[in-house]
Amino acid sequence: MSVNAIEKWLETRGVTVEDISEIVYTLQSPYNADLRIEECRESVRAVLEKREVQYVLYTGIALDELAERKLLPEPLQSIMERDESLYGVDETLALGITNVYGMIGLTSFGYLDKMKPGIIRKLNVKGEKIHVFLDDLVAGLAAAASARIAHSDPKAIRYHLPDSP
């Protein structure tokens, strides 16, 4: 599936690259005064290009859709319908996205999972659609795109090992 195809699938679930980019901007702008929203969009799309990220998205979104159609076996169907707080598989799957860009992605994901800014909050509200996985996947995408920006910031301090004695 191409980046355009995965973007379209996200859009059918109510999520745009712009939604994710706004979260990335919120995470990174305090540390990078020169950051532009265009860079955030570019970073989100770069993360979406990674095949392992696409595979995680396929899996989580498909499980949400199957749960909406009541096609999962019990007790998984009930767990998904209630969005059981001890389930944790949704966060575990999303961590596969954050790990693409290291520990900063993990800490950003934890923050986003707790604070639920922007589209993440909307997805987390129970309604007719089930977004057990998608809210966490979006947080994972935003955290990874944010970490990608942080790692590539030319103003970041670079440390080098001293020469051996």
ABEGO torsion letter per residue (X at the ends): XBAAAAAAAAAAAGBBAAAAAAAAAAAAAAABAABBAAAAAAAAAAAAABAAAAAAAAAAAAAAAAAAAGABBOAAAAAAAAGBAAAGAAAAAAAAAAAAAEAAAAAAAAAAAAAGBEAAAAAABBBABBAAAAAAAAAAAAAAAAAAAAAABAABBBBBBBBBX
